Amino acid sequence: PVVAGAFTGNLVPGKQHINDIKIRNNGGVSEIYVAAGDSFYGAANAPTYLGGPGFGLFKSVNGGSTWTEVVLPLTANGNRHCPNDIAIGSDNKIWVSTTNSVVYGDGGGKIFSSTDGATFTLAHTVTNGDRTQIATSATVADKVYVLAELSTTEAVGLYKTTNGFTSSCWLPFSVQ
């Protein structure tokens, strides 16, 4: 959309689509993280958005009794990032990858990280990334694998970093 946060269609509010959930042990406190996404029902007479702009990363420190939104940086268009996948590194760092929002059509291909669970910074951008999945090493801190749906003819990208995205490499991947 031209205006940040604007969209046209019917809205079914609430957290309708959960992309991922992870629990992190932070000094004996279980921190629950939920990546709530937006989704779209195209068979309706009018475009219908499930969850709409209510998507985001949410955190609970009391077993899910209450939730707070963890604010991720905004997209280049001023919209919220839609979290897709969450991973906890061997050093307890939290990694969050994104997918393009169906409401706003932007924000995919980003990898954010946080050591404190409150402040997330952009660690990496997958060029032409629409949707990203991440996996972290159980034994090596900052070793992260990224599987990305790309908006190019390559369609899929597989990447690896061993240093938290100070550098990364593309891994050959072919579908046969």
TITI-791490 format. One record per residue (C-alpha): residue number from 1; x, y, z. Coordinates in Angstrom, 2 decimals. Layout:
REM residues N
<pt nr="NUM" px="X" py="Y" pz="Z"/>
...
REM end
This chain:
REM residues 176
<pt nr="1" px="0.00" py="0.00" pz="0.00"/>
<pt nr="2" px="0.96" py="3.58" pz="-0.49"/>
<pt nr="3" px="0.19" py="4.48" pz="3.13"/>
<pt nr="4" px="2.03" py="2.54" pz="5.81"/>
<pt nr="5" px="-0.40" py="0.33" pz="7.70"/>
<pt nr="6" px="-3.23" py="0.73" pz="5.17"/>
<pt nr="7" px="-5.03" py="-2.14" pz="3.43"/>
<pt nr="8" px="-8.37" py="-2.79" pz="1.73"/>
<pt nr="9" px="-10.57" py="-5.77" pz="2.54"/>
<pt nr="10" px="-12.46" py="-7.53" pz="5.31"/>
<pt nr="11" px="-10.65" py="-8.11" pz="8.57"/>
<pt nr="12" px="-11.10" py="-10.99" pz="10.99"/>
<pt nr="13" px="-9.23" py="-9.62" pz="14.04"/>
<pt nr="14" px="-7.22" py="-11.59" pz="16.54"/>
<pt nr="15" px="-4.30" py="-13.98" pz="16.41"/>
<pt nr="16" px="-5.55" py="-16.39" pz="13.76"/>
<pt nr="17" px="-2.34" py="-17.82" pz="12.32"/>
<pt nr="18" px="0.58" py="-19.04" pz="14.46"/>
<pt nr="19" px="3.75" py="-19.57" pz="12.42"/>
<pt nr="20" px="5.98" py="-20.83" pz="15.24"/>
<pt nr="21" px="6.41" py="-21.14" pz="19.00"/>
<pt nr="22" px="9.61" py="-21.60" pz="21.02"/>
<pt nr="23" px="10.46" py="-21.67" pz="24.71"/>
<pt nr="24" px="13.74" py="-20.29" pz="26.04"/>
<pt nr="25" px="15.15" py="-20.97" pz="29.52"/>
<pt nr="26" px="16.35" py="-17.60" pz="30.78"/>
<pt nr="27" px="17.89" py="-18.16" pz="34.21"/>
<pt nr="28" px="15.18" py="-20.61" pz="35.23"/>
<pt nr="29" px="12.32" py="-18.57" pz="33.73"/>
<pt nr="30" px="10.55" py="-20.10" pz="30.74"/>
<pt nr="31" px="10.12" py="-17.39" pz="28.11"/>
<pt nr="32" px="7.52" py="-18.39" pz="25.51"/>
<pt nr="33" px="7.85" py="-16.74" pz="22.10"/>
<pt nr="34" px="5.09" py="-16.88" pz="19.49"/>
<pt nr="35" px="5.40" py="-15.78" pz="15.86"/>
<pt nr="36" px="1.84" py="-14.75" pz="14.95"/>
<pt nr="37" px="1.37" py="-14.20" pz="11.24"/>
<pt nr="38" px="-1.29" py="-12.81" pz="8.99"/>
<pt nr="39" px="-3.17" py="-14.91" pz="6.45"/>
<pt nr="40" px="-5.62" py="-14.47" pz="3.63"/>
<pt nr="41" px="-8.84" py="-16.16" pz="2.57"/>
<pt nr="42" px="-9.13" py="-15.67" pz="-1.18"/>
<pt nr="43" px="-12.34" py="-17.63" pz="-1.88"/>
<pt nr="44" px="-14.49" py="-15.02" pz="-0.14"/>
<pt nr="45" px="-16.45" py="-12.44" pz="-2.18"/>
<pt nr="46" px="-14.16" py="-9.72" pz="-0.87"/>
<pt nr="47" px="-10.52" py="-10.09" pz="0.21"/>
<pt nr="48" px="-10.56" py="-11.37" pz="3.80"/>
<pt nr="49" px="-7.52" py="-10.99" pz="6.03"/>
<pt nr="50" px="-7.24" py="-13.26" pz="9.06"/>
<pt nr="51" px="-5.47" py="-11.52" pz="11.89"/>
<pt nr="52" px="-4.79" py="-8.51" pz="9.69"/>
<pt nr="53" px="-2.31" py="-6.06" pz="11.07"/>
<pt nr="54" px="-2.36" py="-7.78" pz="14.50"/>
<pt nr="55" px="0.54" py="-10.07" pz="13.58"/>
<pt nr="56" px="3.90" py="-9.90" pz="15.35"/>
<pt nr="57" px="6.26" py="-11.49" pz="17.83"/>
<pt nr="58" px="4.79" py="-12.07" pz="21.29"/>
<pt nr="59" px="6.35" py="-13.14" pz="24.58"/>
<pt nr="60" px="5.08" py="-14.57" pz="27.87"/>
<pt nr="61" px="7.08" py="-15.10" pz="31.05"/>
<pt nr="62" px="4.22" py="-16.52" pz="33.12"/>
<pt nr="63" px="3.23" py="-19.68" pz="31.30"/>
<pt nr="64" px="1.02" py="-17.87" pz="28.79"/>
<pt nr="65" px="-1.25" py="-16.09" pz="31.29"/>
<pt nr="66" px="-0.28" py="-12.73" pz="29.79"/>
<pt nr="67" px="1.51" py="-11.71" pz="26.60"/>
<pt nr="68" px="3.45" py="-8.68" pz="25.49"/>
<pt nr="69" px="4.43" py="-7.77" pz="21.96"/>
<pt nr="70" px="8.15" py="-7.72" pz="21.25"/>
<pt nr="71" px="8.70" py="-4.88" pz="18.82"/>
<pt nr="72" px="10.72" py="-5.71" pz="15.73"/>
<pt nr="73" px="12.15" py="-2.93" pz="13.54"/>
<pt nr="74" px="9.76" py="-1.70" pz="10.83"/>
<pt nr="75" px="10.05" py="-2.53" pz="7.14"/>
<pt nr="76" px="11.46" py="-0.02" pz="4.66"/>
<pt nr="77" px="7.83" py="0.94" pz="3.90"/>
<pt nr="78" px="7.08" py="1.62" pz="7.58"/>
<pt nr="79" px="5.07" py="-1.58" pz="8.13"/>
<pt nr="80" px="5.53" py="-4.29" pz="10.74"/>
<pt nr="81" px="7.60" py="-7.39" pz="9.97"/>
<pt nr="82" px="5.68" py="-10.65" pz="9.90"/>
<pt nr="83" px="7.66" py="-13.25" pz="11.91"/>
<pt nr="84" px="7.76" py="-16.70" pz="10.37"/>
<pt nr="85" px="10.24" py="-18.82" pz="12.31"/>
<pt nr="86" px="11.95" py="-18.70" pz="15.71"/>
<pt nr="87" px="15.13" py="-20.51" pz="16.75"/>
<pt nr="88" px="17.13" py="-20.52" pz="19.98"/>
<pt nr="89" px="20.90" py="-20.74" pz="19.54"/>
<pt nr="90" px="23.25" py="-22.80" pz="21.68"/>
<pt nr="91" px="24.22" py="-19.55" pz="23.43"/>
<pt nr="92" px="20.51" py="-18.81" pz="24.15"/>
<pt nr="93" px="20.37" py="-16.08" pz="21.49"/>
<pt nr="94" px="16.94" py="-15.77" pz="19.90"/>
<pt nr="95" px="16.72" py="-15.74" pz="16.11"/>
<pt nr="96" px="13.59" py="-14.68" pz="14.21"/>
<pt nr="97" px="13.08" py="-14.91" pz="10.46"/>
<pt nr="98" px="10.34" py="-13.19" pz="8.49"/>
<pt nr="99" px="7.93" py="-13.73" pz="5.64"/>
<pt nr="100" px="6.21" py="-11.20" pz="3.41"/>
<pt nr="101" px="3.02" py="-9.99" pz="5.04"/>
<pt nr="102" px="-0.10" py="-10.85" pz="3.03"/>
<pt nr="103" px="-1.67" py="-7.63" pz="4.26"/>
<pt nr="104" px="1.17" py="-5.31" pz="3.24"/>
<pt nr="105" px="3.23" py="-7.40" pz="0.80"/>
<pt nr="106" px="6.61" py="-6.58" pz="2.31"/>
<pt nr="107" px="9.01" py="-7.53" pz="5.10"/>
<pt nr="108" px="10.16" py="-10.99" pz="4.03"/>
<pt nr="109" px="13.73" py="-12.24" pz="3.95"/>
<pt nr="110" px="14.92" py="-10.65" pz="7.20"/>
<pt nr="111" px="16.78" py="-12.38" pz="10.02"/>
<pt nr="112" px="16.69" py="-10.67" pz="13.43"/>
<pt nr="113" px="18.50" py="-11.65" pz="16.63"/>
<pt nr="114" px="18.38" py="-10.78" pz="20.31"/>
<pt nr="115" px="20.39" py="-11.71" pz="23.37"/>
<pt nr="116" px="17.96" py="-10.23" pz="25.91"/>
<pt nr="117" px="14.60" py="-11.17" pz="24.33"/>
<pt nr="118" px="13.51" py="-7.53" pz="24.24"/>
<pt nr="119" px="15.65" py="-5.75" pz="21.66"/>
<pt nr="120" px="15.94" py="-7.35" pz="18.23"/>
<pt nr="121" px="18.39" py="-6.13" pz="15.60"/>
<pt nr="122" px="18.64" py="-6.96" pz="11.93"/>
<pt nr="123" px="21.35" py="-9.59" pz="11.50"/>
<pt nr="124" px="20.91" py="-10.37" pz="7.81"/>
<pt nr="125" px="18.77" py="-9.69" pz="4.75"/>
<pt nr="126" px="18.28" py="-12.45" pz="2.19"/>
<pt nr="127" px="18.35" py="-10.72" pz="-1.18"/>
<pt nr="128" px="14.99" py="-11.26" pz="-2.92"/>
<pt nr="129" px="13.77" py="-13.22" pz="0.12"/>
<pt nr="130" px="10.00" py="-13.64" pz="0.46"/>
<pt nr="131" px="9.80" py="-16.25" pz="3.22"/>
<pt nr="132" px="12.57" py="-17.59" pz="5.44"/>
<pt nr="133" px="13.02" py="-20.57" pz="7.74"/>
<pt nr="134" px="15.96" py="-20.83" pz="10.14"/>
<pt nr="135" px="17.74" py="-23.53" pz="12.11"/>
<pt nr="136" px="20.52" py="-23.04" pz="14.63"/>
<pt nr="137" px="23.31" py="-25.36" pz="15.69"/>
<pt nr="138" px="22.78" py="-27.10" pz="19.02"/>
<pt nr="139" px="26.50" py="-26.86" pz="19.78"/>
<pt nr="140" px="28.00" py="-23.87" pz="17.89"/>
<pt nr="141" px="26.89" py="-20.34" pz="18.80"/>
<pt nr="142" px="26.02" py="-18.11" pz="15.82"/>
<pt nr="143" px="25.88" py="-21.05" pz="13.40"/>
<pt nr="144" px="22.63" py="-20.55" pz="11.53"/>
<pt nr="145" px="21.11" py="-22.13" pz="8.44"/>
<pt nr="146" px="18.52" py="-20.27" pz="6.38"/>
<pt nr="147" px="16.12" py="-21.72" pz="3.83"/>
<pt nr="148" px="14.53" py="-18.97" pz="1.78"/>
<pt nr="149" px="11.75" py="-18.74" pz="-0.75"/>
<pt nr="150" px="13.03" py="-16.21" pz="-3.29"/>
<pt nr="151" px="11.14" py="-13.89" pz="-5.62"/>
<pt nr="152" px="13.51" py="-14.75" pz="-8.47"/>
<pt nr="153" px="13.65" py="-17.62" pz="-10.95"/>
<pt nr="154" px="15.96" py="-19.51" pz="-8.57"/>
<pt nr="155" px="12.91" py="-19.86" pz="-6.28"/>
<pt nr="156" px="14.89" py="-21.32" pz="-3.33"/>
<pt nr="157" px="18.07" py="-20.30" pz="-1.51"/>
<pt nr="158" px="19.94" py="-22.14" pz="1.20"/>
<pt nr="159" px="22.49" py="-20.20" pz="3.26"/>
<pt nr="160" px="24.81" py="-20.81" pz="6.19"/>
<pt nr="161" px="26.71" py="-18.62" pz="8.61"/>
<pt nr="162" px="29.09" py="-19.66" pz="11.36"/>
<pt nr="163" px="29.54" py="-16.17" pz="12.80"/>
<pt nr="164" px="26.07" py="-14.67" pz="13.23"/>
<pt nr="165" px="26.04" py="-13.21" pz="9.69"/>
<pt nr="166" px="29.28" py="-11.28" pz="9.86"/>
<pt nr="167" px="29.62" py="-13.37" pz="6.69"/>
<pt nr="168" px="27.49" py="-16.05" pz="5.10"/>
<pt nr="169" px="27.67" py="-18.41" pz="2.18"/>
<pt nr="170" px="25.18" py="-19.76" pz="-0.30"/>
<pt nr="171" px="24.85" py="-23.54" pz="-0.28"/>
<pt nr="172" px="24.18" py="-25.22" pz="-3.63"/>
<pt nr="173" px="20.67" py="-26.59" pz="-3.72"/>
<pt nr="174" px="18.94" py="-28.24" pz="-6.63"/>
<pt nr="175" px="15.58" py="-29.88" pz="-6.95"/>
<pt nr="176" px="15.69" py="-33.04" pz="-9.04"/>
REM end
